[in-house]
Amino acid sequence: MENNIKNWLLLDNKIKELNQKINELREKKNSYKNDIYQHISNNNLNNATIKIGNDYLKFVETKQNTPISYKFLIEALKNCLTNETDIENIINYIKTNRESKIINDIKRFNK
């Protein structure tokens, strides 16, 4: 058991270290992306495809929806329904009947 805990801690430390490196790499990549998009925008190359070695780069726009929140649901229901009690009942039904699961995990913290 003691060895398992030590090994778990070693792996947890390694994961933290790698995640920090990944975050640094993402920041650098995003910086390059911003510079590239600035150049693309300035030179009207929005629909361009660039070949680099065996790879192609295409500049695309993607639509990303925000997560559905209770606040959004309430506002959407207010646009469709006028009875506040019905709105509250629907929200309560969604809250109490949404799927959940129990996950066993180990949490690490410092005092």
PADREN-901521 format. One record per atom (N, C-alpha, C, O): residue number from 1; x, y, z; residue in one letter; atom name. Coordinates in Angstrom, 1 decimal, padded with zeros to 4 digits. Example, Ala and Ser with C-alpha at 12.3 -4.5 7.8 and 13.67 -1.06 7.14 Angstrom:
BEGIN
+-----+--------+--------+--------+--------+-------+
! num !     c1 !     c2 !     c3 ! residu ! atome !
+-----+--------+--------+--------+--------+-------+
!   1 !  013.2 ! -005.7 !  007.8 !      a !     N !
!   1 !  012.3 ! -004.5 !  007.8 !      a !    CA !
!   1 !  013.2 ! -003.3 !  007.8 !      a !     C !
!   1 !  014.2 ! -003.3 !  008.5 !      a !     O !
!   2 !  012.8 ! -002.2 !  007.1 !      s !     N !
!   2 !  013.7 ! -001.1 !  007.1 !      s !    CA !
!   2 !  012.9 !  000.0 !  007.9 !      s !     C !
!   2 !  013.4 !  001.1 !  008.0 !      s !     O !
+-----+--------+--------+--------+--------+-------+
END
This chain:
BEGIN
+-----+--------+--------+--------+--------+-------+
! num !     c1 !     c2 !     c3 ! residu ! atome !
+-----+--------+--------+--------+--------+-------+
!   1 !  000.8 ! -001.2 !  000.0 !      m !     N !
!   1 !  000.0 !  000.0 !  000.0 !      m !    CA !
!   1 !  000.9 !  001.3 !  000.0 !      m !     C !
!   1 !  000.6 !  002.2 ! -000.7 !      m !     O !
!   2 !  001.9 !  001.3 !  000.8 !      e !     N !
!   2 !  002.8 !  002.4 !  000.9 !      e !    CA !
!   2 !  003.5 !  002.7 ! -000.4 !      e !     C !
!   2 !  003.6 !  003.8 ! -000.8 !      e !     O !
!   3 !  003.9 !  001.6 ! -001.1 !      n !     N !
!   3 !  004.6 !  001.8 ! -002.4 !      n !    CA !
!   3 !  003.6 !  002.3 ! -003.4 !      n !     C !
!   3 !  003.9 !  003.2 ! -004.3 !      n !     O !
!   4 !  002.3 !  001.8 ! -003.4 !      n !     N !
!   4 !  001.3 !  002.3 ! -004.3 !      n !    CA !
!   4 !  001.1 !  003.8 ! -004.1 !      n !     C !
!   4 !  000.9 !  004.6 ! -005.1 !      n !     O !
!   5 !  001.1 !  004.3 ! -002.9 !      i !     N !
!   5 !  000.8 !  005.7 ! -002.6 !      i !    CA !
!   5 !  002.0 !  006.5 ! -003.1 !      i !     C !
!   5 !  001.9 !  007.6 ! -003.7 !      i !     O !
!   6 !  003.3 !  006.0 ! -002.8 !      k !     N !
!   6 !  004.5 !  006.7 ! -003.3 !      k !    CA !
!   6 !  004.5 !  006.8 ! -004.8 !      k !     C !
!   6 !  004.7 !  007.9 ! -005.4 !      k !     O !
!   7 !  004.1 !  005.7 ! -005.5 !      n !     N !
!   7 !  004.1 !  005.7 ! -006.9 !      n !    CA !
!   7 !  003.0 !  006.6 ! -007.5 !      n !     C !
!   7 !  003.2 !  007.3 ! -008.5 !      n !     O !
!   8 !  001.9 !  006.6 ! -006.8 !      w !     N !
!   8 !  000.8 !  007.5 ! -007.2 !      w !    CA !
!   8 !  001.2 !  009.0 ! -007.1 !      w !     C !
!   8 !  001.0 !  009.8 ! -008.0 !      w !     O !
!   9 !  001.9 !  009.3 ! -006.0 !      l !     N !
!   9 !  002.4 !  010.7 ! -005.9 !      l !    CA !
!   9 !  003.5 !  011.0 ! -006.9 !      l !     C !
!   9 !  003.5 !  012.1 ! -007.4 !      l !     O !
!  10 !  004.4 !  010.1 ! -007.2 !      l !     N !
!  10 !  005.4 !  010.3 ! -008.3 !      l !    CA !
!  10 !  004.7 !  010.6 ! -009.6 !      l !     C !
!  10 !  005.1 !  011.5 ! -010.3 !      l !     O !
!  11 !  003.7 !  009.8 ! -009.9 !      l !     N !
!  11 !  003.0 !  010.0 ! -011.2 !      l !    CA !
!  11 !  002.2 !  011.3 ! -011.2 !      l !     C !
!  11 !  002.1 !  012.0 ! -012.2 !      l !     O !
!  12 !  001.6 !  011.6 ! -010.1 !      d !     N !
!  12 !  000.9 !  012.9 ! -010.0 !      d !    CA !
!  12 !  001.8 !  014.1 ! -010.2 !      d !     C !
!  12 !  001.4 !  015.0 ! -010.9 !      d !     O !
!  13 !  003.0 !  014.0 ! -009.6 !      n !     N !
!  13 !  004.0 !  015.1 ! -009.8 !      n !    CA !
!  13 !  004.4 !  015.2 ! -011.3 !      n !     C !
!  13 !  004.5 !  016.3 ! -011.8 !      n !     O !
!  14 !  004.6 !  014.0 ! -011.9 !      k !     N !
!  14 !  005.0 !  014.0 ! -013.3 !      k !    CA !
!  14 !  003.9 !  014.6 ! -014.2 !      k !     C !
!  14 !  004.2 !  015.3 ! -015.1 !      k !     O !
!  15 !  002.7 !  014.2 ! -013.9 !      i !     N !
!  15 !  001.5 !  014.7 ! -014.7 !      i !    CA !
!  15 !  001.4 !  016.3 ! -014.5 !      i !     C !
!  15 !  001.2 !  017.0 ! -015.5 !      i !     O !
!  16 !  001.6 !  016.8 ! -013.3 !      k !     N !
!  16 !  001.6 !  018.2 ! -013.1 !      k !    CA !
!  16 !  002.7 !  018.9 ! -013.9 !      k !     C !
!  16 !  002.5 !  020.0 ! -014.5 !      k !     O !
!  17 !  003.9 !  018.3 ! -013.8 !      e !     N !
!  17 !  005.0 !  018.9 ! -014.6 !      e !    CA !
!  17 !  004.7 !  018.9 ! -016.1 !      e !     C !
!  17 !  005.0 !  019.9 ! -016.7 !      e !     O !
!  18 !  004.2 !  017.8 ! -016.6 !      l !     N !
!  18 !  003.9 !  017.7 ! -018.0 !      l !    CA !
!  18 !  002.8 !  018.7 ! -018.4 !      l !     C !
!  18 !  002.8 !  019.3 ! -019.5 !      l !     O !
!  19 !  001.8 !  018.8 ! -017.6 !      n !     N !
!  19 !  000.7 !  019.7 ! -017.8 !      n !    CA !
!  19 !  001.2 !  021.2 ! -017.9 !      n !     C !
!  19 !  000.7 !  021.9 ! -018.7 !      n !     O !
!  20 !  002.1 !  021.5 ! -017.0 !      q !     N !
!  20 !  002.7 !  022.8 ! -017.0 !      q !    CA !
!  20 !  003.4 !  023.1 ! -018.3 !      q !     C !
!  20 !  003.3 !  024.1 ! -018.9 !      q !     O !
!  21 !  004.2 !  022.1 ! -018.8 !      k !     N !
!  21 !  004.9 !  022.2 ! -020.1 !      k !    CA !
!  21 !  003.9 !  022.3 ! -021.2 !      k !     C !
!  21 !  004.1 !  023.1 ! -022.2 !      k !     O !
!  22 !  002.8 !  021.5 ! -021.2 !      i !     N !
!  22 !  001.8 !  021.6 ! -022.2 !      i !    CA !
!  22 !  001.1 !  023.0 ! -022.3 !      i !     C !
!  22 !  000.9 !  023.5 ! -023.3 !      i !     O !
!  23 !  000.8 !  023.5 ! -021.1 !      n !     N !
!  23 !  000.2 !  024.9 ! -021.0 !      n !    CA !
!  23 !  001.2 !  025.9 ! -021.6 !      n !     C !
!  23 !  000.7 !  026.8 ! -022.3 !      n !     O !
!  24 !  002.5 !  025.8 ! -021.4 !      e !     N !
!  24 !  003.5 !  026.7 ! -021.9 !      e !    CA !
!  24 !  003.5 !  026.6 ! -023.5 !      e !     C !
!  24 !  003.5 !  027.6 ! -024.2 !      e !     O !
!  25 !  003.4 !  025.3 ! -023.9 !      l !     N !
!  25 !  003.4 !  025.1 ! -025.4 !      l !    CA !
!  25 !  002.2 !  025.7 ! -026.0 !      l !     C !
!  25 !  002.2 !  026.2 ! -027.1 !      l !     O !
!  26 !  001.0 !  025.5 ! -025.4 !      r !     N !
!  26 ! -000.2 !  026.0 ! -025.9 !      r !    CA !
!  26 ! -000.2 !  027.5 ! -026.0 !      r !     C !
!  26 ! -000.7 !  028.1 ! -027.0 !      r !     O !
!  27 !  000.4 !  028.2 ! -025.0 !      e !     N !
!  27 !  000.5 !  029.6 ! -025.0 !      e !    CA !
!  27 !  001.4 !  030.1 ! -026.2 !      e !     C !
!  27 !  001.0 !  031.0 ! -026.9 !      e !     O !
!  28 !  002.5 !  029.4 ! -026.4 !      k !     N !
!  28 !  003.3 !  029.8 ! -027.5 !      k !    CA !
!  28 !  002.6 !  029.5 ! -028.9 !      k !     C !
!  28 !  002.6 !  030.3 ! -029.8 !      k !     O !
!  29 !  001.9 !  028.4 ! -028.9 !      k !     N !
!  29 !  001.2 !  028.0 ! -030.2 !      k !    CA !
!  29 !  000.1 !  029.1 ! -030.4 !      k !     C !
!  29 ! -000.1 !  029.5 ! -031.6 !      k !     O !
!  30 ! -000.6 !  029.5 ! -029.4 !      n !     N !
!  30 ! -001.7 !  030.5 ! -029.5 !      n !    CA !
!  30 ! -001.1 !  031.9 ! -030.0 !      n !     C !
!  30 ! -001.7 !  032.6 ! -030.7 !      n !     O !
!  31 !  000.1 !  032.2 ! -029.5 !      s !     N !
!  31 !  000.8 !  033.4 ! -029.9 !      s !    CA !
!  31 !  001.1 !  033.4 ! -031.4 !      s !     C !
!  31 !  000.9 !  034.3 ! -032.1 !      s !     O !
!  32 !  001.6 !  032.2 ! -031.8 !      y !     N !
!  32 !  001.9 !  032.1 ! -033.3 !      y !    CA !
!  32 !  000.6 !  032.2 ! -034.1 !      y !     C !
!  32 !  000.6 !  032.8 ! -035.1 !      y !     O !
!  33 ! -000.4 !  031.5 ! -033.6 !      k !     N !
!  33 ! -001.7 !  031.5 ! -034.3 !      k !    CA !
!  33 ! -002.2 !  032.9 ! -034.4 !      k !     C !
!  33 ! -002.7 !  033.3 ! -035.5 !      k !     O !
!  34 ! -002.1 !  033.7 ! -033.3 !      n !     N !
!  34 ! -002.6 !  035.1 ! -033.4 !      n !    CA !
!  34 ! -001.8 !  035.9 ! -034.4 !      n !     C !
!  34 ! -002.4 !  036.7 ! -035.2 !      n !     O !
!  35 ! -000.5 !  035.7 ! -034.5 !      d !     N !
!  35 !  000.4 !  036.4 ! -035.5 !      d !    CA !
!  35 !  000.0 !  036.0 ! -036.9 !      d !     C !
!  35 ! -000.1 !  036.8 ! -037.8 !      d !     O !
!  36 ! -000.2 !  034.7 ! -037.1 !      i !     N !
!  36 ! -000.6 !  034.2 ! -038.4 !      i !    CA !
!  36 ! -001.9 !  034.7 ! -038.8 !      i !     C !
!  36 ! -002.1 !  035.2 ! -040.0 !      i !     O !
!  37 ! -002.9 !  034.7 ! -037.9 !      y !     N !
!  37 ! -004.2 !  035.3 ! -038.3 !      y !    CA !
!  37 ! -004.2 !  036.8 ! -038.5 !      y !     C !
!  37 ! -004.9 !  037.2 ! -039.4 !      y !     O !
!  38 ! -003.3 !  037.5 ! -037.9 !      q !     N !
!  38 ! -003.2 !  038.9 ! -038.2 !      q !    CA !
!  38 ! -002.7 !  039.1 ! -039.6 !      q !     C !
!  38 ! -003.2 !  039.9 ! -040.3 !      q !     O !
!  39 ! -001.7 !  038.3 ! -040.0 !      h !     N !
!  39 ! -001.1 !  038.3 ! -041.3 !      h !    CA !
!  39 ! -002.2 !  037.9 ! -042.4 !      h !     C !
!  39 ! -002.4 !  038.5 ! -043.4 !      h !     O !
!  40 ! -002.9 !  036.8 ! -042.0 !      i !     N !
!  40 ! -004.0 !  036.4 ! -042.9 !      i !    CA !
!  40 ! -005.1 !  037.4 ! -043.1 !      i !     C !
!  40 ! -005.5 !  037.7 ! -044.3 !      i !     O !
!  41 ! -005.5 !  038.1 ! -042.1 !      s !     N !
!  41 ! -006.5 !  039.1 ! -042.1 !      s !    CA !
!  41 ! -006.0 !  040.3 ! -042.9 !      s !     C !
!  41 ! -006.7 !  040.9 ! -043.7 !      s !     O !
!  42 ! -004.7 !  040.8 ! -042.6 !      n !     N !
!  42 ! -004.2 !  041.9 ! -043.3 !      n !    CA !
!  42 ! -004.0 !  041.7 ! -044.8 !      n !     C !
!  42 ! -004.1 !  042.7 ! -045.6 !      n !     O !
!  43 ! -003.8 !  040.5 ! -045.2 !      n !     N !
!  43 ! -003.5 !  040.2 ! -046.6 !      n !    CA !
!  43 ! -004.7 !  039.5 ! -047.3 !      n !     C !
!  43 ! -004.6 !  038.9 ! -048.4 !      n !     O !
!  44 ! -005.9 !  039.5 ! -046.7 !      n !     N !
!  44 ! -007.1 !  039.0 ! -047.3 !      n !    CA !
!  44 ! -006.9 !  037.5 ! -047.8 !      n !     C !
!  44 ! -007.2 !  037.2 ! -048.9 !      n !     O !
!  45 ! -006.4 !  036.7 ! -046.9 !      l !     N !
!  45 ! -006.1 !  035.3 ! -047.3 !      l !    CA !
!  45 ! -007.0 !  034.4 ! -046.5 !      l !     C !
!  45 ! -006.6 !  033.2 ! -046.2 !      l !     O !
!  46 ! -008.2 !  034.8 ! -046.1 !      n !     N !
!  46 ! -009.1 !  034.0 ! -045.2 !      n !    CA !
!  46 ! -009.4 !  032.7 ! -045.8 !      n !     C !
!  46 ! -009.6 !  031.7 ! -045.0 !      n !     O !
!  47 ! -009.5 !  032.5 ! -047.1 !      n !     N !
!  47 ! -009.9 !  031.2 ! -047.6 !      n !    CA !
!  47 ! -008.7 !  030.5 ! -048.2 !      n !     C !
!  47 ! -008.9 !  029.5 ! -049.0 !      n !     O !
!  48 ! -007.5 !  030.9 ! -047.9 !      a !     N !
!  48 ! -006.3 !  030.3 ! -048.4 !      a !    CA !
!  48 ! -006.0 !  028.9 ! -047.8 !      a !     C !
!  48 ! -006.4 !  028.6 ! -046.7 !      a !     O !
!  49 ! -005.4 !  028.1 ! -048.6 !      t !     N !
!  49 ! -004.8 !  026.8 ! -048.1 !      t !    CA !
!  49 ! -003.4 !  026.8 ! -048.4 !      t !     C !
!  49 ! -002.9 !  027.1 ! -049.5 !      t !     O !
!  50 ! -002.6 !  026.5 ! -047.4 !      i !     N !
!  50 ! -001.1 !  026.6 ! -047.6 !      i !    CA !
!  50 ! -000.5 !  025.2 ! -047.4 !      i !     C !
!  50 ! -000.9 !  024.5 ! -046.5 !      i !     O !
!  51 !  000.3 !  024.8 ! -048.4 !      k !     N !
!  51 !  001.0 !  023.5 ! -048.3 !      k !    CA !
!  51 !  002.4 !  023.7 ! -047.7 !      k !     C !
!  51 !  003.2 !  024.5 ! -048.1 !      k !     O !
!  52 !  002.6 !  022.9 ! -046.6 !      i !     N !
!  52 !  003.9 !  022.9 ! -046.0 !      i !    CA !
!  52 !  004.4 !  021.5 ! -045.8 !      i !     C !
!  52 !  003.8 !  020.7 ! -045.0 !      i !     O !
!  53 !  005.3 !  021.1 ! -046.6 !      g !     N !
!  53 !  005.8 !  019.7 ! -046.7 !      g !    CA !
!  53 !  004.6 !  018.8 ! -047.1 !      g !     C !
!  53 !  004.1 !  019.1 ! -048.2 !      g !     O !
!  54 !  004.3 !  017.8 ! -046.4 !      n !     N !
!  54 !  003.2 !  016.9 ! -046.7 !      n !    CA !
!  54 !  001.9 !  017.4 ! -046.1 !      n !     C !
!  54 !  000.8 !  016.8 ! -046.3 !      n !     O !
!  55 !  001.9 !  018.5 ! -045.4 !      d !     N !
!  55 !  000.7 !  019.0 ! -044.6 !      d !    CA !
!  55 !  000.1 !  020.2 ! -045.3 !      d !     C !
!  55 !  000.8 !  020.9 ! -046.1 !      d !     O !
!  56 ! -001.2 !  020.4 ! -045.1 !      y !     N !
!  56 ! -001.9 !  021.6 ! -045.6 !      y !    CA !
!  56 ! -002.4 !  022.3 ! -044.4 !      y !     C !
!  56 ! -002.9 !  021.7 ! -043.4 !      y !     O !
!  57 ! -002.4 !  023.6 ! -044.5 !      l !     N !
!  57 ! -003.0 !  024.4 ! -043.5 !      l !    CA !
!  57 ! -004.2 !  025.2 ! -044.1 !      l !     C !
!  57 ! -004.0 !  025.8 ! -045.2 !      l !     O !
!  58 ! -005.4 !  025.1 ! -043.5 !      k !     N !
!  58 ! -006.5 !  025.8 ! -044.0 !      k !    CA !
!  58 ! -007.0 !  026.7 ! -042.9 !      k !     C !
!  58 ! -007.1 !  026.2 ! -041.8 !      k !     O !
!  59 ! -007.4 !  027.9 ! -043.2 !      f !     N !
!  59 ! -007.8 !  028.8 ! -042.2 !      f !    CA !
!  59 ! -009.4 !  028.8 ! -042.2 !      f !     C !
!  59 ! -010.0 !  029.2 ! -043.2 !      f !     O !
!  60 ! -009.9 !  028.4 ! -041.1 !      v !     N !
!  60 ! -011.3 !  028.2 ! -041.0 !      v !    CA !
!  60 ! -011.9 !  028.9 ! -039.8 !      v !     C !
!  60 ! -011.2 !  029.2 ! -038.8 !      v !     O !
!  61 ! -013.2 !  029.1 ! -039.9 !      e !     N !
!  61 ! -014.0 !  029.7 ! -038.7 !      e !    CA !
!  61 ! -014.9 !  028.6 ! -038.3 !      e !     C !
!  61 ! -015.6 !  027.9 ! -039.1 !      e !     O !
!  62 ! -015.0 !  028.3 ! -037.0 !      t !     N !
!  62 ! -015.9 !  027.3 ! -036.5 !      t !    CA !
!  62 ! -016.8 !  028.0 ! -035.5 !      t !     C !
!  62 ! -016.4 !  028.9 ! -034.7 !      t !     O !
!  63 ! -018.0 !  027.6 ! -035.5 !      k !     N !
!  63 ! -019.0 !  028.1 ! -034.5 !      k !    CA !
!  63 ! -019.0 !  027.2 ! -033.3 !      k !     C !
!  63 ! -019.1 !  026.0 ! -033.4 !      k !     O !
!  64 ! -018.9 !  027.8 ! -032.1 !      q !     N !
!  64 ! -018.8 !  027.1 ! -030.9 !      q !    CA !
!  64 ! -019.9 !  027.6 ! -030.0 !      q !     C !
!  64 ! -019.9 !  028.8 ! -029.6 !      q !     O !
!  65 ! -020.8 !  026.8 ! -029.6 !      n !     N !
!  65 ! -021.9 !  027.2 ! -028.7 !      n !    CA !
!  65 ! -021.5 !  027.1 ! -027.3 !      n !     C !
!  65 ! -020.7 !  026.3 ! -026.9 !      n !     O !
!  66 ! -022.0 !  028.0 ! -026.5 !      t !     N !
!  66 ! -021.8 !  028.0 ! -025.1 !      t !    CA !
!  66 ! -022.5 !  026.9 ! -024.4 !      t !     C !
!  66 ! -023.6 !  026.5 ! -025.0 !      t !     O !
!  67 ! -022.1 !  026.4 ! -023.3 !      p !     N !
!  67 ! -022.9 !  025.3 ! -022.6 !      p !    CA !
!  67 ! -024.2 !  025.8 ! -022.2 !      p !     C !
!  67 ! -024.4 !  027.0 ! -021.9 !      p !     O !
!  68 ! -025.2 !  024.9 ! -022.1 !      i !     N !
!  68 ! -026.5 !  025.3 ! -021.7 !      i !    CA !
!  68 ! -026.5 !  025.4 ! -020.1 !      i !     C !
!  68 ! -026.2 !  024.4 ! -019.4 !      i !     O !
!  69 ! -026.8 !  026.5 ! -019.6 !      s !     N !
!  69 ! -026.9 !  026.7 ! -018.2 !      s !    CA !
!  69 ! -028.3 !  026.9 ! -017.7 !      s !     C !
!  69 ! -029.2 !  027.0 ! -018.5 !      s !     O !
!  70 ! -028.5 !  026.8 ! -016.4 !      y !     N !
!  70 ! -029.8 !  027.0 ! -015.8 !      y !    CA !
!  70 ! -030.3 !  028.4 ! -016.1 !      y !     C !
!  70 ! -031.5 !  028.6 ! -016.4 !      y !     O !
!  71 ! -029.4 !  029.3 ! -016.0 !      k !     N !
!  71 ! -029.8 !  030.7 ! -016.3 !      k !    CA !
!  71 ! -030.3 !  030.8 ! -017.7 !      k !     C !
!  71 ! -031.4 !  031.5 ! -018.0 !      k !     O !
!  72 ! -029.6 !  030.2 ! -018.7 !      f !     N !
!  72 ! -030.1 !  030.3 ! -020.1 !      f !    CA !
!  72 ! -031.4 !  029.6 ! -020.2 !      f !     C !
!  72 ! -032.3 !  030.1 ! -020.9 !      f !     O !
!  73 ! -031.6 !  028.4 ! -019.6 !      l !     N !
!  73 ! -032.9 !  027.7 ! -019.7 !      l !    CA !
!  73 ! -034.0 !  028.5 ! -019.1 !      l !     C !
!  73 ! -035.1 !  028.5 ! -019.7 !      l !     O !
!  74 ! -033.8 !  029.2 ! -018.0 !      i !     N !
!  74 ! -034.9 !  030.0 ! -017.4 !      i !    CA !
!  74 ! -035.2 !  031.1 ! -018.4 !      i !     C !
!  74 ! -036.4 !  031.4 ! -018.6 !      i !     O !
!  75 ! -034.2 !  031.8 ! -018.9 !      e !     N !
!  75 ! -034.5 !  032.9 ! -019.9 !      e !    CA !
!  75 ! -035.3 !  032.4 ! -021.1 !      e !     C !
!  75 ! -036.2 !  033.0 ! -021.6 !      e !     O !
!  76 ! -034.8 !  031.2 ! -021.6 !      a !     N !
!  76 ! -035.5 !  030.7 ! -022.8 !      a !    CA !
!  76 ! -036.9 !  030.3 ! -022.5 !      a !     C !
!  76 ! -037.8 !  030.5 ! -023.3 !      a !     O !
!  77 ! -037.1 !  029.7 ! -021.4 !      l !     N !
!  77 ! -038.5 !  029.3 ! -021.0 !      l !    CA !
!  77 ! -039.4 !  030.5 ! -020.8 !      l !     C !
!  77 ! -040.6 !  030.5 ! -021.1 !      l !     O !
!  78 ! -038.8 !  031.6 ! -020.3 !      k !     N !
!  78 ! -039.6 !  032.8 ! -020.1 !      k !    CA !
!  78 ! -040.0 !  033.4 ! -021.4 !      k !     C !
!  78 ! -041.1 !  034.0 ! -021.5 !      k !     O !
!  79 ! -039.3 !  033.1 ! -022.5 !      n !     N !
!  79 ! -039.7 !  033.6 ! -023.8 !      n !    CA !
!  79 ! -040.8 !  032.7 ! -024.4 !      n !     C !
!  79 ! -041.5 !  033.2 ! -025.3 !      n !     O !
!  80 ! -040.9 !  031.5 ! -023.9 !      c !     N !
!  80 ! -041.9 !  030.6 ! -024.4 !      c !    CA !
!  80 ! -043.1 !  030.4 ! -023.5 !      c !     C !
!  80 ! -044.2 !  030.2 ! -024.0 !      c !     O !
!  81 ! -042.9 !  030.6 ! -022.2 !      l !     N !
!  81 ! -044.0 !  030.4 ! -021.3 !      l !    CA !
!  81 ! -044.3 !  031.6 ! -020.4 !      l !     C !
!  81 ! -043.3 !  032.4 ! -020.2 !      l !     O !
!  82 ! -045.5 !  031.8 ! -020.0 !      t !     N !
!  82 ! -045.8 !  033.0 ! -019.2 !      t !    CA !
!  82 ! -046.0 !  032.6 ! -017.7 !      t !     C !
!  82 ! -045.9 !  033.5 ! -016.9 !      t !     O !
!  83 ! -046.3 !  031.4 ! -017.4 !      n !     N !
!  83 ! -046.5 !  030.9 ! -016.1 !      n !    CA !
!  83 ! -045.2 !  030.6 ! -015.3 !      n !     C !
!  83 ! -044.5 !  029.7 ! -015.7 !      n !     O !
!  84 ! -044.9 !  031.5 ! -014.3 !      e !     N !
!  84 ! -043.7 !  031.3 ! -013.6 !      e !    CA !
!  84 ! -043.6 !  030.0 ! -012.9 !      e !     C !
!  84 ! -042.5 !  029.4 ! -012.7 !      e !     O !
!  85 ! -044.8 !  029.5 ! -012.4 !      t !     N !
!  85 ! -044.8 !  028.2 ! -011.7 !      t !    CA !
!  85 ! -044.4 !  027.1 ! -012.6 !      t !     C !
!  85 ! -043.6 !  026.2 ! -012.3 !      t !     O !
!  86 ! -044.9 !  027.1 ! -013.9 !      d !     N !
!  86 ! -044.5 !  026.1 ! -014.9 !      d !    CA !
!  86 ! -043.0 !  026.1 ! -015.1 !      d !     C !
!  86 ! -042.3 !  025.1 ! -015.2 !      d !     O !
!  87 ! -042.5 !  027.3 ! -015.2 !      i !     N !
!  87 ! -041.0 !  027.5 ! -015.5 !      i !    CA !
!  87 ! -040.2 !  026.9 ! -014.3 !      i !     C !
!  87 ! -039.3 !  026.1 ! -014.5 !      i !     O !
!  88 ! -040.6 !  027.2 ! -013.1 !      e !     N !
!  88 ! -039.9 !  026.7 ! -011.9 !      e !    CA !
!  88 ! -040.0 !  025.2 ! -011.8 !      e !     C !
!  88 ! -039.1 !  024.5 ! -011.5 !      e !     O !
!  89 ! -041.2 !  024.6 ! -012.2 !      n !     N !
!  89 ! -041.4 !  023.2 ! -012.2 !      n !    CA !
!  89 ! -040.5 !  022.5 ! -013.2 !      n !     C !
!  89 ! -040.0 !  021.4 ! -012.9 !      n !     O !
!  90 ! -040.4 !  023.1 ! -014.4 !      i !     N !
!  90 ! -039.6 !  022.5 ! -015.4 !      i !    CA !
!  90 ! -038.1 !  022.5 ! -015.0 !      i !     C !
!  90 ! -037.4 !  021.5 ! -015.2 !      i !     O !
!  91 ! -037.7 !  023.6 ! -014.5 !      i !     N !
!  91 ! -036.3 !  023.7 ! -014.0 !      i !    CA !
!  91 ! -036.0 !  022.7 ! -012.9 !      i !     C !
!  91 ! -034.9 !  022.1 ! -012.9 !      i !     O !
!  92 ! -036.9 !  022.6 ! -011.9 !      n !     N !
!  92 ! -036.7 !  021.7 ! -010.8 !      n !    CA !
!  92 ! -036.7 !  020.3 ! -011.3 !      n !     C !
!  92 ! -035.9 !  019.4 ! -010.9 !      n !     O !
!  93 ! -037.6 !  020.0 ! -012.3 !      y !     N !
!  93 ! -037.6 !  018.6 ! -012.9 !      y !    CA !
!  93 ! -036.2 !  018.3 ! -013.6 !      y !     C !
!  93 ! -035.7 !  017.2 ! -013.4 !      y !     O !
!  94 ! -035.7 !  019.3 ! -014.3 !      i !     N !
!  94 ! -034.4 !  019.1 ! -015.0 !      i !    CA !
!  94 ! -033.3 !  018.8 ! -014.0 !      i !     C !
!  94 ! -032.5 !  018.0 ! -014.1 !      i !     O !
!  95 ! -033.3 !  019.7 ! -012.9 !      k !     N !
!  95 ! -032.3 !  019.6 ! -011.9 !      k !    CA !
!  95 ! -032.3 !  018.2 ! -011.2 !      k !     C !
!  95 ! -031.3 !  017.6 ! -010.9 !      k !     O !
!  96 ! -033.5 !  017.8 ! -010.8 !      t !     N !
!  96 ! -033.6 !  016.5 ! -010.0 !      t !    CA !
!  96 ! -033.5 !  015.3 ! -010.9 !      t !     C !
!  96 ! -033.2 !  014.2 ! -010.3 !      t !     O !
!  97 ! -033.7 !  015.3 ! -012.2 !      n !     N !
!  97 ! -033.7 !  014.1 ! -013.0 !      n !    CA !
!  97 ! -032.5 !  014.0 ! -014.0 !      n !     C !
!  97 ! -032.5 !  013.1 ! -014.8 !      n !     O !
!  98 ! -031.6 !  015.0 ! -013.8 !      r !     N !
!  98 ! -030.5 !  014.8 ! -014.7 !      r !    CA !
!  98 ! -029.6 !  013.7 ! -014.2 !      r !     C !
!  98 ! -029.5 !  013.4 ! -013.1 !      r !     O !
!  99 ! -028.9 !  013.1 ! -015.2 !      e !     N !
!  99 ! -028.1 !  011.9 ! -014.9 !      e !    CA !
!  99 ! -026.8 !  012.3 ! -014.1 !      e !     C !
!  99 ! -026.2 !  013.3 ! -014.4 !      e !     O !
! 100 ! -026.5 !  011.5 ! -013.1 !      s !     N !
! 100 ! -025.3 !  011.8 ! -012.4 !      s !    CA !
! 100 ! -024.7 !  010.4 ! -012.1 !      s !     C !
! 100 ! -025.3 !  009.4 ! -012.1 !      s !     O !
! 101 ! -023.4 !  010.4 ! -011.8 !      k !     N !
! 101 ! -022.7 !  009.2 ! -011.4 !      k !    CA !
! 101 ! -021.7 !  009.5 ! -010.3 !      k !     C !
! 101 ! -021.2 !  010.6 ! -010.2 !      k !     O !
! 102 ! -021.3 !  008.5 ! -009.6 !      i !     N !
! 102 ! -020.4 !  008.6 ! -008.5 !      i !    CA !
! 102 ! -019.0 !  008.1 ! -009.1 !      i !     C !
! 102 ! -019.0 !  007.0 ! -009.6 !      i !     O !
! 103 ! -018.0 !  008.8 ! -008.9 !      i !     N !
! 103 ! -016.7 !  008.5 ! -009.3 !      i !    CA !
! 103 ! -015.7 !  008.4 ! -008.1 !      i !     C !
! 103 ! -015.7 !  009.4 ! -007.4 !      i !     O !
! 104 ! -015.0 !  007.4 ! -008.0 !      n !     N !
! 104 ! -014.0 !  007.3 ! -006.9 !      n !    CA !
! 104 ! -012.7 !  007.8 ! -007.4 !      n !     C !
! 104 ! -012.2 !  007.5 ! -008.5 !      n !     O !
! 105 ! -012.1 !  008.7 ! -006.6 !      d !     N !
! 105 ! -010.9 !  009.4 ! -007.1 !      d !    CA !
! 105 ! -010.1 !  009.7 ! -005.8 !      d !     C !
! 105 ! -010.6 !  009.6 ! -004.7 !      d !     O !
! 106 ! -008.8 !  010.1 ! -006.0 !      i !     N !
! 106 ! -008.0 !  010.5 ! -005.0 !      i !    CA !
! 106 ! -007.7 !  012.0 ! -005.2 !      i !     C !
! 106 ! -007.2 !  012.3 ! -006.3 !      i !     O !
! 107 ! -008.0 !  012.8 ! -004.2 !      k !     N !
! 107 ! -007.7 !  014.2 ! -004.3 !      k !    CA !
! 107 ! -006.5 !  014.6 ! -003.5 !      k !     C !
! 107 ! -006.3 !  014.1 ! -002.4 !      k !     O !
! 108 ! -005.6 !  015.4 ! -004.1 !      r !     N !
! 108 ! -004.4 !  015.8 ! -003.4 !      r !    CA !
! 108 ! -004.5 !  017.2 ! -003.1 !      r !     C !
! 108 ! -004.9 !  018.0 ! -003.9 !      r !     O !
! 109 ! -004.1 !  017.6 ! -001.8 !      f !     N !
! 109 ! -004.1 !  019.0 ! -001.4 !      f !    CA !
! 109 ! -003.0 !  019.2 ! -000.4 !      f !     C !
! 109 ! -002.5 !  018.3 !  000.2 !      f !     O !
! 110 ! -002.7 !  020.5 ! -000.3 !      n !     N !
! 110 ! -001.6 !  020.9 !  000.7 !      n !    CA !
! 110 ! -002.3 !  021.7 !  001.8 !      n !     C !
! 110 ! -003.2 !  022.4 !  001.6 !      n !     O !
! 111 ! -001.8 !  021.4 !  003.0 !      k !     N !
! 111 ! -002.4 !  022.2 !  004.2 !      k !    CA !
! 111 ! -001.6 !  023.4 !  004.4 !      k !     C !
! 111 ! -001.9 !  024.2 !  005.3 !      k !     O !
+-----+--------+--------+--------+--------+-------+
END
